[in-house]
Amino acid sequence: MARDSAPDRRSQVVIVGARPHPLRDIYHLLLRTSWTRAIVFLASIYVAMNLVFAACYWRLGGVANMSGSFEDAFFFSVQTMATIGYGGMYPQSEIANVLMTIESICGVFVTAIFTGLAFSKFARANARIVFSRHVVIGPHDGVKMLMLRIGNDRHDSVLDARVRCVLTRTVHTAEGQVFYRLVDLKLARDVAPVLSRAFVVMHPIDEDSPLHGLTADDFAEQEVEVLVSVSGMDETTMGPVHAVHTYEDDAILHDHRLGDVLSERPDGRLIMDVRRFHDVEAV
C-alpha cells in the first residue's frame, strides 16, 4: 500500500512581501528534512569548522612536528575538535594553545547539538497515514455520501485516531472581495479507536450539509477543496502522530463509490485486500 500525496492550494499561492528566515528555524528545518540531507548538512558544517581552524593553525603555526602542509593542519584540527588525543603533533606555542582551547569548546557544543538533533529525530514519531487518491460522492446505504479512505502504512496501529474534514472554497463577498471560506464537515464517525489498514471516512450530504445541492460544475467554479486531518497516538512509541491531506476539485469524483477491500472466504473469514485501497467504481 503506497502513500500518496497531492498538492494543495497553498503550493499554488505566490507569497509576496514575506522575508524568508531559514536560519531562525534551522532546528525545525533539520527535524523535518530527511536523514540524508541532515547528515550532509551537519557533515558540511563539521568539515567547514575544521577547515577554518586548520587555516589558523597552518597560518599561525605553533604546532610541534607539523610539516607545514595544510593536510597536517586539517587533521590536527580534527583531532582537537573530536578530542581524540594528540600523537606526534601537539600545540607548543601560546597562540596554538589558545586556538586549541577555543576549538575544544566549539567541539563540545557541536557534539551536544549533533547528538541532541539525532536523538530528537529518532524519538520523533512520524505518521505513515495513507489517504485514498480520490474523494467520491455517491450513494451509500441509501444516503448520498462524501467518502474517502484512510489507513496506516505500518504494521502497528494508530490509537484513538481522530479525523476532521474541512471544506474550503473561494467565495466573493458583496463588496467584491475574494474570501477563502472554511466549513467543517460533520462526519458519520470521526474517531477510530484503532486505525490499522483501512477506515472509511463518511460525510452524509443531507439538507444540513454545505455540499447539499452543489454540482460538479459548482465544485470547479468555487475551487472546492476537502482538507482532511488525522491525529492519534502511535501504538509502538506512544507518541502523537498527525497527517494532513488536501483533495482539490479534480480529485473529487461524483457518482462514484469506493472499491471494496473486504471479501469473505467460504469458511466465513474476512479478507482485506489493501491492493484495492485506492480503487473507485462508477455508479
Protein Blocks (a to p, Z undefined) as FASTA:
>chain_A
ZZdddddfklmpccehiacdfklmmmmmmmmmcfklmmmmmmmmmmmmmmmmmmmmmmng
oiehiahiaklmmmmmmmmmnonopckbccfbfklmmmmmmmmmmmmmmmmmmmmmmmmm
mmpccdfbdcdfbdcdddeehiacdddddddfbfbdcehiacddddddddddfkopacdd
ddddddfblcdfbackbccddddddfklckgopafklmmmnopacddddddddfklopac
dddddddfklpcghiacddfbdcdfkopacddfklmmgccdZZ
